[in-house]
Amino acid sequence: MPGRVCADLLLVGSVPAGSTEEAFRAGAAHFGDLVFALPDGETGPRSTWVGYERETLVRPSPAVSVVAETTSPTGIPRHTYESPVFRLRPGTSSVTFGSWPRVDDAIASYPVFTALRESGVIPRGLRFQVGLPFPVSALNGLRADFAADYPVAFRGFADLVERELTRLLAAIPAEDLAIQWDIAFETLDIEGVVPWTPHEGGWERFAAAVDALPRLVPDEVLVGYHLCYGTNPEWPMYEARDMAVLVRMANYAHAASGRPVDWVHMAGPRLLRSEDERFFRPLTDLNIGDARVFLGIVLPVDGELGLRRREATAREFLPDFGVALYCGFRVAPGSTPQEAIQDHEDTVRAVRR
């Protein structure tokens, strides 16, 4: 029996646009017949992904103190080592976060989405897609003593998610919503390559979030997982030997989410691994029911040629899947945002027609 998502393309989240309306219009015009949902582009401050949580959710908390500010001359970290370092204040046993600015933004974007859909710009039947980061990613600023601070902050984050999902669903009908859990630092944590997290316990941190958070979302909402290795400052922050960790994470998400999982996005390899069967072979162990798989095998640097090579290799181990960018949009040097969007459309349509 087919699942609830059967699209050829997933827009992971970010779109190189100047505003929410521009992102919706571009998404609809270029990809409206290929996708099942449209994100609002994660424009402005959200383009830094969980840098947004660090600055608007974690930093303002009275329980948090700043150990070191960014060393970037612009004030915006250019890579991971320039990110500010936070910690919980001594003696902190609980953290209560205020409202979640990312949810504020989603609630503000939804009327723009519905107006464009009513006017025929956005095709009927498409849902509004909201990306929410998992806790190791959202709380990545707590680097001074992550081992001690994360368990306390995680409890506060779980409470935040429960409260803010209630607020989100009061503003957006469940049957019109698609929520994507965005996961990058969790993947790196499991791989044991994040310098501020303990070398042990990465899997347990991921599993605890899967056990607690997705089940808070009503079944009427489409829910998916975006599993990748991050893009700060470039793709990927760590190149895995193969897809085994992502497959294990996807299988656990399907088994333990406490509700249907409708799609899973798994990042693919860099260029020279495009025809490396060893990289894709773990896909034979994928066990996620009727969830739609989107492989992040579209790279802006090699277009149609590279996508054809990666797709052909992946099909040796997984016959049916959709495609997506490796992560959010990146505008290649010498290109414009409009050219990046057009190149993405041209590449996908040439290969998936």
VOPAGU-2260 file (C-alpha; in pm, 1 decimal, decimal comma):
REM VOPAGU-2260
SITE   aa  ch    i         X         Y         Z
SITE  MET   A    0       0,0       0,0       0,0
SITE  PRO   A    1     153,9     336,1     -99,0
SITE  GLY   A    2     225,2     591,1     171,5
SITE  ARG   A    3      84,2     938,4     206,5
SITE  VAL   A    4     384,0    1097,0      29,2
SITE  CYS   A    5     466,6     992,0    -325,9
SITE  ALA   A    6     637,9    1300,2    -473,2
SITE  ASP   A    7     951,2    1295,1    -688,7
SITE  LEU   A    8    1117,7    1588,6    -511,5
SITE  LEU   A    9    1164,0    1720,4    -159,6
SITE  LEU   A   10    1253,6    2080,9     -89,2
SITE  VAL   A   11    1459,1    2039,9     225,4
SITE  GLY   A   12    1379,3    2382,4     366,1
SITE  SER   A   13    1589,6    2680,2     271,3
SITE  VAL   A   14    1529,5    2863,8     -56,8
SITE  PRO   A   15    1754,6    3149,4    -176,3
SITE  ALA   A   16    1486,3    3417,7    -167,4
SITE  GLY   A   17    1452,2    3756,2      -7,4
SITE  SER   A   18    1120,1    3696,0     165,0
SITE  THR   A   19     862,2    3435,4     254,2
SITE  GLU   A   20     639,4    3533,5     -38,1
SITE  GLU   A   21     930,0    3519,0    -283,6
SITE  ALA   A   22    1022,1    3172,1    -157,0
SITE  PHE   A   23     665,7    3044,2    -191,8
SITE  ARG   A   24     631,2    3192,0    -540,7
SITE  ALA   A   25     963,2    3044,6    -654,6
SITE  GLY   A   26     885,3    2706,0    -502,5
SITE  ALA   A   27     544,7    2691,9    -664,8
SITE  ALA   A   28     658,7    2814,1   -1006,0
SITE  HIS   A   29     957,8    2581,5   -1035,3
SITE  PHE   A   30     858,0    2276,4    -831,3
SITE  GLY   A   31     482,9    2289,7    -763,7
SITE  ASP   A   32     407,4    1974,5    -964,8
SITE  LEU   A   33     702,2    1780,5    -819,1
SITE  VAL   A   34     658,8    1825,5    -442,9
SITE  PHE   A   35     395,0    1748,9    -179,2
SITE  ALA   A   36     468,0    2051,8      40,1
SITE  LEU   A   37     632,4    2393,2      23,8
SITE  PRO   A   38     857,6    2547,2     291,5
SITE  ASP   A   39     864,5    2923,0     344,3
SITE  GLY   A   40    1231,3    2937,1     248,2
SITE  GLU   A   41    1382,1    2986,7     594,3
SITE  THR   A   42    1487,0    3333,2     484,8
SITE  GLY   A   43    1669,8    3608,6     673,5
SITE  PRO   A   44    1815,9    3508,6    1013,0
SITE  ARG   A   45    1691,4    3151,2     969,7
SITE  SER   A   46    1936,5    3103,8     683,6
SITE  THR   A   47    2194,7    3024,0     953,5
SITE  TRP   A   48    1977,6    2723,2    1049,5
SITE  VAL   A   49    2037,6    2642,9    1420,6
SITE  GLY   A   50    2236,4    2962,2    1456,9
SITE  TYR   A   51    1884,2    3101,0    1477,4
SITE  GLU   A   52    1803,7    2882,8    1780,9
SITE  ARG   A   53    2134,8    2973,2    1940,4
SITE  GLU   A   54    2067,6    3346,6    1916,4
SITE  THR   A   55    1690,1    3371,6    1962,4
SITE  LEU   A   56    1608,0    3077,9    2188,4
SITE  VAL   A   57    1913,0    2973,5    2390,9
SITE  ARG   A   58    2104,8    3299,7    2436,9
SITE  PRO   A   59    1804,8    3490,4    2585,4
SITE  SER   A   60    1745,0    3226,0    2852,9
SITE  PRO   A   61    1827,0    3350,6    3205,3
SITE  ALA   A   62    1975,7    3006,4    3273,7
SITE  VAL   A   63    2242,8    3054,2    3006,0
SITE  SER   A   64    2570,4    3243,2    3029,2
SITE  VAL   A   65    2807,6    3335,3    2747,6
SITE  VAL   A   66    3157,6    3190,3    2772,2
SITE  ALA   A   67    3291,4    3327,5    2444,3
SITE  GLU   A   68    3148,5    3534,2    2160,5
SITE  THR   A   69    3212,4    3477,2    1793,1
SITE  THR   A   70    3549,5    3580,4    1656,6
SITE  SER   A   71    3401,8    3661,7    1317,0
SITE  PRO   A   72    3462,4    4025,7    1222,9
SITE  THR   A   73    3105,4    4046,0    1088,0
SITE  GLY   A   74    2948,9    3901,7    1401,9
SITE  ILE   A   75    2811,3    3609,0    1198,3
SITE  PRO   A   76    3013,8    3286,3    1233,4
SITE  ARG   A   77    3162,7    3173,4     903,8
SITE  HIS   A   78    3228,5    2821,3    1029,0
SITE  THR   A   79    3173,7    2606,0    1337,0
SITE  TYR   A   80    3484,4    2719,3    1524,2
SITE  GLU   A   81    3366,1    3081,2    1516,0
SITE  SER   A   82    3035,5    3004,1    1685,6
SITE  PRO   A   83    2972,6    3152,5    2031,7
SITE  VAL   A   84    3012,5    2923,1    2331,2
SITE  PHE   A   85    2744,8    2905,1    2601,1
SITE  ARG   A   86    2692,7    2713,4    2923,7
SITE  LEU   A   87    2423,9    2682,1    3187,9
SITE  ARG   A   88    2478,6    2893,9    3495,9
SITE  PRO   A   89    2619,6    2704,9    3796,4
SITE  GLY   A   90    2352,2    2529,2    3998,2
SITE  THR   A   91    2096,5    2523,7    3717,2
SITE  SER   A   92    1874,0    2217,0    3755,5
SITE  SER   A   93    1601,4    2310,1    3508,1
SITE  VAL   A   94    1559,4    2534,7    3205,0
SITE  THR   A   95    1237,2    2690,7    3079,8
SITE  PHE   A   96    1262,2    2835,3    2733,7
SITE  GLY   A   97    1024,0    3108,3    2620,1
SITE  SER   A   98     824,5    3091,0    2300,1
SITE  TRP   A   99    1001,1    2942,1    1998,5
SITE  PRO   A  100    1074,9    3212,5    1737,9
SITE  ARG   A  101    1078,8    2946,6    1464,3
SITE  VAL   A  102     716,5    2868,7    1546,1
SITE  ASP   A  103     634,0    3240,2    1546,3
SITE  ASP   A  104     775,4    3256,0    1193,8
SITE  ALA   A  105     576,0    2955,1    1077,0
SITE  ILE   A  106     253,6    3102,8    1209,9
SITE  ALA   A  107     332,6    3430,8    1032,1
SITE  SER   A  108     413,4    3250,8     705,0
SITE  TYR   A  109      99,4    3041,1     690,0
SITE  PRO   A  110    -141,5    3322,2     588,5
SITE  VAL   A  111      95,4    3408,9     302,8
SITE  PHE   A  112      86,9    3044,1     195,8
SITE  THR   A  113    -293,2    3020,3     206,4
SITE  ALA   A  114    -341,7    3350,0      22,6
SITE  LEU   A  115    -112,3    3238,2    -258,6
SITE  ARG   A  116    -288,0    2903,8    -275,2
SITE  GLU   A  117    -630,3    3067,5    -288,1
SITE  SER   A  118    -511,4    3289,6    -573,8
SITE  GLY   A  119    -383,1    2988,8    -769,3
SITE  VAL   A  120     -11,7    3063,7    -734,2
SITE  ILE   A  121      44,1    2759,5    -512,3
SITE  PRO   A  122    -125,6    2442,7    -643,3
SITE  ARG   A  123    -412,2    2308,0    -437,9
SITE  GLY   A  124    -325,2    1995,8    -245,0
SITE  LEU   A  125      21,0    2113,5    -138,8
SITE  ARG   A  126      86,7    2138,2     233,5
SITE  PHE   A  127     278,0    2397,7     428,4
SITE  GLN   A  128     614,1    2252,7     537,4
SITE  VAL   A  129     781,6    2351,7     864,6
SITE  GLY   A  130    1131,3    2240,0     964,7
SITE  LEU   A  131    1207,0    2193,0    1335,3
SITE  PRO   A  132    1557,2    2103,6    1456,8
SITE  PHE   A  133    1621,7    1815,1    1691,4
SITE  PRO   A  134    1771,0    1904,9    2033,1
SITE  VAL   A  135    2143,1    1826,1    1987,3
SITE  SER   A  136    2130,6    2054,5    1684,2
SITE  ALA   A  137    1918,3    2327,2    1843,3
SITE  LEU   A  138    2127,6    2329,9    2163,5
SITE  ASN   A  139    2465,1    2322,5    1990,6
SITE  GLY   A  140    2567,7    2651,7    2153,6
SITE  LEU   A  141    2609,6    2476,6    2491,5
SITE  ARG   A  142    2966,3    2379,3    2411,5
SITE  ALA   A  143    3152,0    2470,0    2729,7
SITE  ASP   A  144    3024,3    2165,2    2923,3
SITE  PHE   A  145    2782,8    1983,4    2694,8
SITE  ALA   A  146    2799,5    1658,3    2893,2
SITE  ALA   A  147    2665,5    1827,3    3206,2
SITE  ASP   A  148    2438,0    2085,9    3049,2
SITE  TYR   A  149    2265,2    1890,9    2771,6
SITE  PRO   A  150    2052,9    1659,0    2990,9
SITE  VAL   A  151    1913,6    1961,4    3176,8
SITE  ALA   A  152    1858,2    2164,3    2860,0
SITE  PHE   A  153    1702,9    1865,5    2681,5
SITE  ARG   A  154    1424,3    1846,0    2938,9
SITE  GLY   A  155    1353,8    2214,5    2883,4
SITE  PHE   A  156    1362,5    2168,9    2507,5
SITE  ALA   A  157    1118,5    1876,6    2519,6
SITE  ASP   A  158     879,4    2091,8    2724,4
SITE  LEU   A  159     922,7    2372,7    2469,3
SITE  VAL   A  160     837,0    2140,5    2179,1
SITE  GLU   A  161     521,7    2017,4    2352,0
SITE  ARG   A  162     401,8    2370,1    2428,6
SITE  GLU   A  163     489,2    2515,7    2091,0
SITE  LEU   A  164     343,2    2231,9    1885,2
SITE  THR   A  165      12,9    2305,0    2059,5
SITE  ARG   A  166      43,7    2669,9    1960,0
SITE  LEU   A  167     145,2    2582,6    1603,3
SITE  LEU   A  168    -151,3    2349,0    1557,8
SITE  ALA   A  169    -390,3    2608,4    1695,7
SITE  ALA   A  170    -288,4    2832,7    1406,4
SITE  ILE   A  171    -238,8    2579,6    1125,2
SITE  PRO   A  172    -481,3    2291,3    1059,3
SITE  ALA   A  173    -316,7    1953,4    1102,0
SITE  GLU   A  174    -433,3    1834,9     760,9
SITE  ASP   A  175    -256,3    2132,6     598,9
SITE  LEU   A  176      77,9    2083,8     774,3
SITE  ALA   A  177     395,8    1885,7     709,7
SITE  ILE   A  178     664,1    1886,6     982,0
SITE  GLN   A  179    1021,6    1789,3     906,9
SITE  TRP   A  180    1257,2    1709,7    1193,8
SITE  ASP   A  181    1592,3    1854,3    1086,8
SITE  ILE   A  182    1887,7    1651,2    1209,4
SITE  ALA   A  183    2256,7    1716,2    1145,6
SITE  PHE   A  184    2451,8    1750,9    1469,0
SITE  GLU   A  185    2282,1    1434,4    1595,5
SITE  THR   A  186    2427,8    1245,1    1299,1
SITE  LEU   A  187    2773,2    1389,7    1362,8
SITE  ASP   A  188    2732,3    1311,9    1734,0
SITE  ILE   A  189    2659,9     945,8    1655,4
SITE  GLU   A  190    2965,1     937,2    1428,1
SITE  GLY   A  191    3171,1    1062,2    1723,9
SITE  VAL   A  192    3320,9    1362,5    1545,0
SITE  VAL   A  193    3161,4    1654,3    1733,9
SITE  PRO   A  194    3438,8    1796,2    1954,7
SITE  TRP   A  195    3211,2    1934,6    2228,0
SITE  THR   A  196    2992,0    1625,9    2280,7
SITE  PRO   A  197    3104,7    1316,7    2473,2
SITE  HIS   A  198    3244,9    1044,6    2248,8
SITE  GLU   A  199    2990,6     804,8    2394,1
SITE  GLY   A  200    2614,5     845,0    2408,2
SITE  GLY   A  201    2543,0     999,3    2068,5
SITE  TRP   A  202    2298,9     727,0    1974,0
SITE  GLU   A  203    2120,1     751,8    2307,2
SITE  ARG   A  204    2077,5    1129,3    2266,2
SITE  PHE   A  205    1923,1    1079,8    1922,0
SITE  ALA   A  206    1702,5     793,0    2035,3
SITE  ALA   A  207    1573,2     984,3    2337,3
SITE  ALA   A  208    1457,2    1266,3    2109,6
SITE  VAL   A  209    1284,9    1022,7    1871,8
SITE  ASP   A  210    1115,7     855,2    2167,9
SITE  ALA   A  211     985,7    1184,5    2309,7
SITE  LEU   A  212     913,4    1441,8    2038,5
SITE  PRO   A  213     752,3    1311,3    1715,1
SITE  ARG   A  214     472,3    1135,6    1903,5
SITE  LEU   A  215     355,1    1481,1    2014,6
SITE  VAL   A  216     245,9    1552,6    1655,0
SITE  PRO   A  217    -107,2    1438,7    1559,3
SITE  ASP   A  218    -127,1    1167,2    1297,0
SITE  GLU   A  219    -310,3    1401,3    1057,9
SITE  VAL   A  220      13,0    1598,7    1016,2
SITE  LEU   A  221     263,7    1460,2     767,3
SITE  VAL   A  222     597,0    1404,0     943,1
SITE  GLY   A  223     941,3    1339,2     801,3
SITE  TYR   A  224    1307,5    1331,0     897,1
SITE  HIS   A  225    1596,2    1513,3     731,7
SITE  LEU   A  226    1919,8    1327,5     809,9
SITE  CYS   A  227    2245,4    1484,8     697,1
SITE  TYR   A  228    2599,6    1583,1     793,9
SITE  GLY   A  229    2567,9    1959,2     793,6
SITE  THR   A  230    2694,0    2238,9     570,5
SITE  ASN   A  231    2889,6    2474,4     793,8
SITE  PRO   A  232    3077,3    2601,9     598,8
SITE  GLU   A  233    3060,5    2344,7     320,9
SITE  TRP   A  234    2903,9    2008,7     235,4
SITE  PRO   A  235    2958,5    1784,6     416,0
SITE  MET   A  236    3108,0    1875,0     751,4
SITE  TYR   A  237    3206,5    1506,8     773,4
SITE  GLU   A  238    3204,1    1255,3     491,1
SITE  ALA   A  239    3076,3     919,3     607,8
SITE  ARG   A  240    3221,3     589,6     491,0
SITE  ASP   A  241    2873,5     482,5     377,4
SITE  MET   A  242    2503,6     529,2     453,5
SITE  ALA   A  243    2492,1     278,6     740,3
SITE  VAL   A  244    2443,8     537,9    1016,1
SITE  LEU   A  245    2166,8     716,5     825,2
SITE  VAL   A  246    1990,8     386,4     755,0
SITE  ARG   A  247    2011,0     289,8    1121,4
SITE  MET   A  248    1870,2     629,6    1221,6
SITE  ALA   A  249    1588,2     605,2     967,5
SITE  ASN   A  250    1495,2     254,8    1081,0
SITE  TYR   A  251    1483,1     365,7    1444,3
SITE  ALA   A  252    1275,1     672,4    1358,5
SITE  HIS   A  253    1023,0     452,7    1180,0
SITE  ALA   A  254    1007,1     204,3    1467,5
SITE  ALA   A  255    1006,1     442,1    1764,4
SITE  SER   A  256     834,4     767,7    1660,4
SITE  GLY   A  257     500,3     658,6    1804,8
SITE  ARG   A  258     318,0     781,7    1493,8
SITE  PRO   A  259     344,1     742,3    1113,7
SITE  VAL   A  260     666,8     854,1     947,3
SITE  ASP   A  261     580,1     982,3     600,0
SITE  TRP   A  262     921,2    1054,3     453,3
SITE  VAL   A  263    1291,0    1030,8     524,1
SITE  HIS   A  264    1558,9    1239,8     355,0
SITE  MET   A  265    1910,7    1096,1     365,0
SITE  ALA   A  266    2210,8    1290,1     241,3
SITE  GLY   A  267    2421,1    1133,7     -31,1
SITE  PRO   A  268    2793,8    1134,8    -107,8
SITE  ARG   A  269    3037,2    1386,8    -244,7
SITE  LEU   A  270    3145,1    1382,0    -607,6
SITE  LEU   A  271    3401,9    1102,2    -620,3
SITE  ARG   A  272    3172,7     866,1    -429,7
SITE  SER   A  273    2894,6     896,9    -688,1
SITE  GLU   A  274    2960,0     550,2    -831,2
SITE  ASP   A  275    3088,2     392,8    -510,0
SITE  GLU   A  276    2856,5      97,5    -450,6
SITE  ARG   A  277    2997,1      58,6    -100,4
SITE  PHE   A  278    2850,0     395,2      -2,8
SITE  PHE   A  279    2494,7     306,8    -107,4
SITE  ARG   A  280    2491,1     -65,0     -17,8
SITE  PRO   A  281    2345,1     -12,7     335,9
SITE  LEU   A  282    2021,6      98,7     167,4
SITE  THR   A  283    1941,0    -272,3     135,6
SITE  ASP   A  284    1888,3    -272,1     514,2
SITE  LEU   A  285    1638,2      14,5     508,4
SITE  ASN   A  286    1316,1     -79,6     688,5
SITE  ILE   A  287    1082,2     218,6     706,3
SITE  GLY   A  288     751,1      78,8     588,4
SITE  ASP   A  289     572,5     291,5     329,5
SITE  ALA   A  290     758,7     613,5     413,3
SITE  ARG   A  291     887,6     789,7     102,8
SITE  VAL   A  292    1265,9     797,5      70,7
SITE  PHE   A  293    1430,7    1110,8     -67,1
SITE  LEU   A  294    1801,2    1075,8    -135,7
SITE  GLY   A  295    2001,2    1397,4    -112,1
SITE  ILE   A  296    2197,6    1329,4    -429,3
SITE  VAL   A  297    2143,2    1655,5    -619,5
SITE  LEU   A  298    2463,2    1860,0    -608,3
SITE  PRO   A  299    2477,7    2207,1    -763,5
SITE  VAL   A  300    2835,7    2154,5    -879,5
SITE  ASP   A  301    2777,1    1870,5   -1127,6
SITE  GLY   A  302    2411,1    1895,2   -1221,9
SITE  GLU   A  303    2247,5    1637,2   -1445,0
SITE  LEU   A  304    2560,9    1429,8   -1507,7
SITE  GLY   A  305    2633,0    1378,5   -1139,5
SITE  LEU   A  306    2270,7    1313,8   -1046,4
SITE  ARG   A  307    2241,1    1044,6   -1313,7
SITE  ARG   A  308    2551,1     868,5   -1180,2
SITE  ARG   A  309    2441,5     879,2    -817,4
SITE  GLU   A  310    2084,9     778,3    -898,5
SITE  ALA   A  311    2198,6     480,8   -1104,8
SITE  THR   A  312    2426,7     359,6    -825,8
SITE  ALA   A  313    2160,4     402,3    -556,6
SITE  ARG   A  314    1904,3     208,7    -763,6
SITE  GLU   A  315    2120,0    -100,7    -740,6
SITE  PHE   A  316    2020,5    -113,9    -373,3
SITE  LEU   A  317    1691,8      81,9    -351,1
SITE  PRO   A  318    1464,0      62,3    -655,3
SITE  ASP   A  319    1227,6     349,3    -577,6
SITE  PHE   A  320    1302,1     688,1    -424,8
SITE  GLY   A  321    1263,6    1059,1    -474,1
SITE  VAL   A  322    1550,0    1305,7    -485,0
SITE  ALA   A  323    1650,3    1627,1    -312,9
SITE  LEU   A  324    1943,1    1856,6    -265,3
SITE  TYR   A  325    2208,0    1721,4     -28,2
SITE  CYS   A  326    2080,1    1975,0     227,7
SITE  GLY   A  327    1933,1    2323,0     185,2
SITE  PHE   A  328    2008,2    2541,3    -113,6
SITE  ARG   A  329    2360,8    2664,5    -168,5
SITE  VAL   A  330    2431,4    2917,8    -440,1
SITE  ALA   A  331    2742,4    2813,5    -629,9
SITE  PRO   A  332    3019,2    3075,8    -672,8
SITE  GLY   A  333    2950,8    3290,5    -976,4
SITE  SER   A  334    2580,5    3203,8    -973,0
SITE  THR   A  335    2274,9    3399,6    -859,6
SITE  PRO   A  336    1991,3    3273,3    -637,3
SITE  GLN   A  337    1759,2    3269,7    -937,5
SITE  GLU   A  338    2011,4    3066,7   -1137,8
SITE  ALA   A  339    2052,2    2820,8    -848,8
SITE  ILE   A  340    1677,3    2758,0    -835,9
SITE  GLN   A  341    1655,6    2721,6   -1215,0
SITE  ASP   A  342    1953,0    2484,2   -1224,0
SITE  HIS   A  343    1789,7    2269,2    -955,8
SITE  GLU   A  344    1468,4    2247,5   -1154,9
SITE  ASP   A  345    1647,0    2176,3   -1483,7
SITE  THR   A  346    1859,2    1902,2   -1326,4
SITE  VAL   A  347    1570,6    1724,1   -1157,0
SITE  ARG   A  348    1338,1    1743,4   -1456,3
SITE  ALA   A  349    1607,2    1617,8   -1696,1
SITE  VAL   A  350    1667,1    1308,3   -1484,8
SITE  ARG   A  351    1318,4    1240,9   -1342,3
SITE  ARG   A  352    1103,1    1306,5   -1651,6
